[in-house]
Amino acid sequence: MDVKIEPSWKKALEAEFNKPYFEKLTEFVKNEYATKRIYPPASLIFQAFDQCPIDRVKVVIIGQDPYHGDGQAHGLCFSVNDGVAFPPSLLNIFKEIERDFGQPIPLSGNLTRWAAQGVLLLNATLTVQAHTAGSHQGKGWETFTDAVIQQLSTQRENVVFLLWGSYAQKKGALIDPNRHHILKSVHPSPLSAYRGFIGNHHFSLTNKYLREKGLDEIVW
């Protein structure tokens, strides 16, 4: 199956694109876009990969679903388009960065600037129906993104995985802890952020690890 995705990822994931589950998923997604309002825009489904080739990945942040509000999702987990109000989880991420580094909260919630530095902003499910959270879960996306995590675990070394909340932490089973650095905490959502996300220092700890491995730090 010919999937429009960044070439290094296309090569790494070629086997997945030809599996029956992915063909079934593709048919489902095409039909959803043809008959309903689906986010992100179809051209941005694989934006996280297009912005961050596999050999440049230094950090992985795992989200669950794309945002389902109008104009929010653009293919990177937790990120919103320029000019869009910060969703609560993203605001808490920025609050922790402010606390961790003493830098002001940015004006834009567009995290493309992180992706350009090697942060893979990966949602476990890559599409969603407008205003219907979780509507595309269990359709095959999770199998695909699990394969993405496994590829990173086996092909790369010294990647930092930030696993926030129980959903993301379950993905830890796919990651070789001897090759990579795993940081876990509660989710940045308002329900849990002040029970351990705020104050987790994940951003400075990520940079400390990268520095120790001789890699460029992320400008958060």
C-alpha atoms as a printed R data frame, in Angstrom:
    type eleno elety resid chain resno       x      y      z
1   ATOM     1    CA   MET     A     1   0.000  0.000  0.000
2   ATOM     2    CA   ASP     A     2   1.344  3.436 -0.955
3   ATOM     3    CA   VAL     A     3   1.195  5.649  2.142
4   ATOM     4    CA   LYS     A     4   2.286  9.283  1.965
5   ATOM     5    CA   ILE     A     5   4.686  9.538  4.885
6   ATOM     6    CA   GLU     A     6   8.258 10.757  5.377
7   ATOM     7    CA   PRO     A     7  10.662  8.363  3.515
8   ATOM     8    CA   SER     A     8  12.640  7.044  6.507
9   ATOM     9    CA   TRP     A     9   9.407  6.151  8.303
10  ATOM    10    CA   LYS     A    10   7.990  4.638  5.129
11  ATOM    11    CA   LYS     A    11  10.956  2.283  4.976
12  ATOM    12    CA   ALA     A    12  10.816  1.432  8.700
13  ATOM    13    CA   LEU     A    13   7.069  0.770  8.672
14  ATOM    14    CA   GLU     A    14   6.692 -0.833  5.245
15  ATOM    15    CA   ALA     A    15   5.689 -4.186  6.707
16  ATOM    16    CA   GLU     A    16   2.833 -2.560  8.666
17  ATOM    17    CA   PHE     A    17   1.384 -0.840  5.604
18  ATOM    18    CA   ASN     A    18   0.911 -4.199  3.898
19  ATOM    19    CA   LYS     A    19  -0.800 -5.994  6.778
20  ATOM    20    CA   PRO     A    20  -4.549 -6.733  6.626
21  ATOM    21    CA   TYR     A    21  -5.331 -4.615  9.707
22  ATOM    22    CA   PHE     A    22  -3.811 -1.516  8.077
23  ATOM    23    CA   GLU     A    23  -5.765 -2.035  4.860
24  ATOM    24    CA   LYS     A    24  -8.952 -2.323  6.934
25  ATOM    25    CA   LEU     A    25  -7.975  0.782  8.928
26  ATOM    26    CA   THR     A    26  -7.325  2.721  5.731
27  ATOM    27    CA   GLU     A    27 -10.788  1.886  4.384
28  ATOM    28    CA   PHE     A    28 -12.390  2.942  7.670
29  ATOM    29    CA   VAL     A    29 -10.494  6.239  7.771
30  ATOM    30    CA   LYS     A    30 -11.227  7.072  4.118
31  ATOM    31    CA   ASN     A    31 -14.926  6.472  4.686
32  ATOM    32    CA   GLU     A    32 -14.921  8.592  7.846
33  ATOM    33    CA   TYR     A    33 -13.319 11.548  6.055
34  ATOM    34    CA   ALA     A    34 -15.792 11.170  3.186
35  ATOM    35    CA   THR     A    35 -18.878 11.160  5.415
36  ATOM    36    CA   LYS     A    36 -18.052 13.062  8.632
37  ATOM    37    CA   ARG     A    37 -15.947 15.888 10.002
38  ATOM    38    CA   ILE     A    38 -12.652 14.279 11.072
39  ATOM    39    CA   TYR     A    39  -9.529 15.790 12.637
40  ATOM    40    CA   PRO     A    40  -6.753 16.494 11.873
41  ATOM    41    CA   PRO     A    41  -7.090 17.461  8.191
42  ATOM    42    CA   ALA     A    42  -6.362 14.342  6.119
43  ATOM    43    CA   SER     A    43  -3.096 15.756  4.785
44  ATOM    44    CA   LEU     A    44  -1.775 16.067  8.361
45  ATOM    45    CA   ILE     A    45  -2.515 12.557  9.679
46  ATOM    46    CA   PHE     A    46   1.193 11.621  9.542
47  ATOM    47    CA   GLN     A    47   2.492 15.097 10.363
48  ATOM    48    CA   ALA     A    48   4.360 13.919 13.485
49  ATOM    49    CA   PHE     A    49   6.429 11.598 11.270
50  ATOM    50    CA   ASP     A    50   6.857 14.097  8.443
51  ATOM    51    CA   GLN     A    51   8.266 16.664 10.875
52  ATOM    52    CA   CYS     A    52  10.634 14.224 12.600
53  ATOM    53    CA   PRO     A    53  12.446 11.527 10.557
54  ATOM    54    CA   ILE     A    54  13.247  8.328 12.463
55  ATOM    55    CA   ASP     A    55  17.010  8.939 12.575
56  ATOM    56    CA   ARG     A    56  16.466 12.354 14.181
57  ATOM    57    CA   VAL     A    57  14.160 11.238 17.004
58  ATOM    58    CA   LYS     A    58  15.648 12.087 20.404
59  ATOM    59    CA   VAL     A    59  12.484 12.338 22.512
60  ATOM    60    CA   VAL     A    60   9.060 10.700 22.228
61  ATOM    61    CA   ILE     A    61   5.934 12.110 23.874
62  ATOM    62    CA   ILE     A    62   2.906  9.822 23.680
63  ATOM    63    CA   GLY     A    63  -0.622 11.196 23.622
64  ATOM    64    CA   GLN     A    64  -3.915  9.362 23.197
65  ATOM    65    CA   ASP     A    65  -6.301 11.029 20.697
66  ATOM    66    CA   PRO     A    66  -6.004 14.135 18.538
67  ATOM    67    CA   TYR     A    67  -7.919 17.132 19.860
68  ATOM    68    CA   HIS     A    68 -11.506 16.952 18.636
69  ATOM    69    CA   GLY     A    69 -12.350 20.676 18.829
70  ATOM    70    CA   ASP     A    70 -12.540 22.852 15.728
71  ATOM    71    CA   GLY     A    71  -9.190 24.044 14.390
72  ATOM    72    CA   GLN     A    72  -7.092 22.478 17.159
73  ATOM    73    CA   ALA     A    73  -5.493 19.258 15.880
74  ATOM    74    CA   HIS     A    74  -2.724 19.395 13.292
75  ATOM    75    CA   GLY     A    75  -1.077 16.003 13.666
76  ATOM    76    CA   LEU     A    76   1.215 16.520 16.682
77  ATOM    77    CA   CYS     A    77   0.100 15.340 20.118
78  ATOM    78    CA   PHE     A    78  -0.695 18.092 22.648
79  ATOM    79    CA   SER     A    79   0.015 20.749 19.976
80  ATOM    80    CA   VAL     A    80  -2.452 23.263 18.564
81  ATOM    81    CA   ASN     A    81  -2.300 25.585 15.584
82  ATOM    82    CA   ASP     A    82  -1.039 29.140 15.986
83  ATOM    83    CA   GLY     A    83  -3.688 31.427 17.418
84  ATOM    84    CA   VAL     A    84  -5.679 28.597 19.063
85  ATOM    85    CA   ALA     A    85  -6.283 28.829 22.823
86  ATOM    86    CA   PHE     A    86  -4.210 26.370 24.867
87  ATOM    87    CA   PRO     A    87  -6.142 23.248 25.922
88  ATOM    88    CA   PRO     A    88  -5.760 22.607 29.670
89  ATOM    89    CA   SER     A    89  -3.174 19.799 29.337
90  ATOM    90    CA   LEU     A    90  -0.967 21.899 27.069
91  ATOM    91    CA   LEU     A    91  -1.187 24.843 29.459
92  ATOM    92    CA   ASN     A    92  -0.019 22.566 32.291
93  ATOM    93    CA   ILE     A    93   2.887 21.360 30.130
94  ATOM    94    CA   PHE     A    94   3.928 24.978 29.634
95  ATOM    95    CA   LYS     A    95   3.494 25.674 33.367
96  ATOM    96    CA   GLU     A    96   5.897 22.843 34.189
97  ATOM    97    CA   ILE     A    97   8.423 24.114 31.645
98  ATOM    98    CA   GLU     A    98   8.071 27.585 33.181
99  ATOM    99    CA   ARG     A    99   8.642 26.078 36.632
100 ATOM   100    CA   ASP     A   100  11.518 23.873 35.435
101 ATOM   101    CA   PHE     A   101  13.491 26.513 33.526
102 ATOM   102    CA   GLY     A   102  12.080 29.848 34.660
103 ATOM   103    CA   GLN     A   103  11.108 30.732 31.100
104 ATOM   104    CA   PRO     A   104   7.805 32.427 30.262
105 ATOM   105    CA   ILE     A   105   4.830 30.556 28.809
106 ATOM   106    CA   PRO     A   106   5.019 30.918 25.005
107 ATOM   107    CA   LEU     A   107   2.497 32.826 22.929
108 ATOM   108    CA   SER     A   108   1.800 29.893 20.602
109 ATOM   109    CA   GLY     A   109   0.843 26.310 21.395
110 ATOM   110    CA   ASN     A   110   2.231 25.092 18.084
111 ATOM   111    CA   LEU     A   111   4.878 22.492 18.983
112 ATOM   112    CA   THR     A   112   6.316 22.144 15.480
113 ATOM   113    CA   ARG     A   113   9.382 23.853 16.961
114 ATOM   114    CA   TRP     A   114   9.881 20.802 19.206
115 ATOM   115    CA   ALA     A   115   9.401 18.349 16.329
116 ATOM   116    CA   ALA     A   116  12.098 20.162 14.348
117 ATOM   117    CA   GLN     A   117  14.525 19.424 17.200
118 ATOM   118    CA   GLY     A   118  13.785 15.689 17.289
119 ATOM   119    CA   VAL     A   119  10.694 15.385 19.503
120 ATOM   120    CA   LEU     A   120   8.237 12.842 18.073
121 ATOM   121    CA   LEU     A   121   4.792 13.992 19.217
122 ATOM   122    CA   LEU     A   122   2.914 10.724 18.774
123 ATOM   123    CA   ASN     A   123  -0.769 10.162 19.416
124 ATOM   124    CA   ALA     A   124  -1.700  6.493 19.846
125 ATOM   125    CA   THR     A   125  -4.774  7.126 17.664
126 ATOM   126    CA   LEU     A   126  -4.091  9.412 14.707
127 ATOM   127    CA   THR     A   127  -7.633 10.501 13.792
128 ATOM   128    CA   VAL     A   128 -10.864 11.426 15.599
129 ATOM   129    CA   GLN     A   129 -14.401 12.504 14.743
130 ATOM   130    CA   ALA     A   130 -15.174 16.141 15.540
131 ATOM   131    CA   HIS     A   131 -16.415 16.651 19.109
132 ATOM   132    CA   THR     A   132 -16.369 12.886 19.804
133 ATOM   133    CA   ALA     A   133 -13.414 11.852 21.956
134 ATOM   134    CA   GLY     A   134 -12.165  8.310 21.448
135 ATOM   135    CA   SER     A   135 -14.304  7.775 18.339
136 ATOM   136    CA   HIS     A   136 -11.468  6.176 16.328
137 ATOM   137    CA   GLN     A   137 -10.010  4.060 19.091
138 ATOM   138    CA   GLY     A   138  -9.932  0.306 18.554
139 ATOM   139    CA   LYS     A   139  -9.901  0.592 14.752
140 ATOM   140    CA   GLY     A   140  -6.239 -0.322 14.208
141 ATOM   141    CA   TRP     A   141  -4.344  2.884 14.898
142 ATOM   142    CA   GLU     A   142  -3.064  1.560 18.224
143 ATOM   143    CA   THR     A   143  -1.555 -1.501 16.513
144 ATOM   144    CA   PHE     A   144   0.200  0.802 14.069
145 ATOM   145    CA   THR     A   145   1.568  3.215 16.676
146 ATOM   146    CA   ASP     A   146   2.698  0.309 18.870
147 ATOM   147    CA   ALA     A   147   4.747 -0.818 15.863
148 ATOM   148    CA   VAL     A   148   6.197  2.711 15.638
149 ATOM   149    CA   ILE     A   149   7.327  2.532 19.276
150 ATOM   150    CA   GLN     A   150   8.816 -0.931 18.741
151 ATOM   151    CA   GLN     A   151  10.732  0.285 15.685
152 ATOM   152    CA   LEU     A   152  12.201  3.141 17.697
153 ATOM   153    CA   SER     A   153  13.068  0.791 20.551
154 ATOM   154    CA   THR     A   154  14.967 -1.630 18.325
155 ATOM   155    CA   GLN     A   155  16.432  0.679 15.656
156 ATOM   156    CA   ARG     A   156  17.546  3.591 17.806
157 ATOM   157    CA   GLU     A   157  19.469  4.143 21.050
158 ATOM   158    CA   ASN     A   158  19.360  6.778 23.788
159 ATOM   159    CA   VAL     A   159  15.861  8.050 23.057
160 ATOM   160    CA   VAL     A   160  13.958  9.631 25.951
161 ATOM   161    CA   PHE     A   161  10.359  8.413 26.241
162 ATOM   162    CA   LEU     A   162   8.018 10.648 28.264
163 ATOM   163    CA   LEU     A   163   5.086  8.539 29.435
164 ATOM   164    CA   TRP     A   164   2.409 10.665 31.076
165 ATOM   165    CA   GLY     A   165  -0.602  8.911 32.560
166 ATOM   166    CA   SER     A   166  -1.574  5.243 32.714
167 ATOM   167    CA   TYR     A   167  -2.446  4.975 29.021
168 ATOM   168    CA   ALA     A   168   0.992  6.119 27.864
169 ATOM   169    CA   GLN     A   169   2.732  4.129 30.605
170 ATOM   170    CA   LYS     A   170   1.296  0.870 29.262
171 ATOM   171    CA   LYS     A   171   3.341  1.547 26.119
172 ATOM   172    CA   GLY     A   172   6.466  1.248 28.273
173 ATOM   173    CA   ALA     A   173   6.280 -2.531 27.820
174 ATOM   174    CA   LEU     A   174   7.300 -1.989 24.172
175 ATOM   175    CA   ILE     A   175  10.479 -0.065 25.028
176 ATOM   176    CA   ASP     A   176  13.873 -1.597 25.861
177 ATOM   177    CA   PRO     A   177  14.955  0.199 29.063
178 ATOM   178    CA   ASN     A   178  18.570 -0.871 28.507
179 ATOM   179    CA   ARG     A   179  18.738  1.114 25.255
180 ATOM   180    CA   HIS     A   180  16.538  4.068 26.154
181 ATOM   181    CA   HIS     A   181  15.576  6.398 28.998
182 ATOM   182    CA   ILE     A   182  11.974  6.236 30.247
183 ATOM   183    CA   LEU     A   183  10.415  8.967 32.387
184 ATOM   184    CA   LYS     A   184   6.928  8.439 33.854
185 ATOM   185    CA   SER     A   185   4.455 10.641 35.681
186 ATOM   186    CA   VAL     A   186   0.755 11.347 35.928
187 ATOM   187    CA   HIS     A   187  -0.936 13.047 32.973
188 ATOM   188    CA   PRO     A   188  -0.836 16.863 32.591
189 ATOM   189    CA   SER     A   189  -4.658 17.052 32.485
190 ATOM   190    CA   PRO     A   190  -6.307 19.257 35.145
191 ATOM   191    CA   LEU     A   191  -7.571 16.100 36.863
192 ATOM   192    CA   SER     A   192  -4.079 14.913 37.742
193 ATOM   193    CA   ALA     A   193  -1.482 17.599 36.939
194 ATOM   194    CA   TYR     A   194  -1.113 18.723 40.555
195 ATOM   195    CA   ARG     A   195  -0.716 15.147 41.764
196 ATOM   196    CA   GLY     A   196   2.741 14.815 40.258
197 ATOM   197    CA   PHE     A   197   2.994 16.290 36.783
198 ATOM   198    CA   ILE     A   198   3.726 19.792 37.984
199 ATOM   199    CA   GLY     A   199   7.145 19.408 39.567
200 ATOM   200    CA   ASN     A   200   8.215 16.251 37.690
201 ATOM   201    CA   HIS     A   201  11.159 18.094 36.047
202 ATOM   202    CA   HIS     A   202  10.798 15.874 32.969
203 ATOM   203    CA   PHE     A   203  12.004 18.596 30.623
204 ATOM   204    CA   SER     A   204  15.229 19.350 32.472
205 ATOM   205    CA   LEU     A   205  15.780 15.624 33.151
206 ATOM   206    CA   THR     A   206  15.414 14.941 29.432
207 ATOM   207    CA   ASN     A   207  18.029 17.561 28.647
208 ATOM   208    CA   LYS     A   208  20.347 16.213 31.345
209 ATOM   209    CA   TYR     A   209  20.180 12.739 29.779
210 ATOM   210    CA   LEU     A   210  20.719 14.071 26.244
211 ATOM   211    CA   ARG     A   211  23.665 16.134 27.454
212 ATOM   212    CA   GLU     A   212  25.219 13.084 29.122
213 ATOM   213    CA   LYS     A   213  24.906 11.178 25.834
214 ATOM   214    CA   GLY     A   214  26.575 13.983 23.890
215 ATOM   215    CA   LEU     A   215  23.340 15.012 22.157
216 ATOM   216    CA   ASP     A   216  21.921 18.494 21.666
217 ATOM   217    CA   GLU     A   217  19.432 19.511 24.322
218 ATOM   218    CA   ILE     A   218  15.863 20.454 23.406
219 ATOM   219    CA   VAL     A   219  14.963 24.150 23.565
220 ATOM   220    CA   TRP     A   220  11.586 23.725 25.233
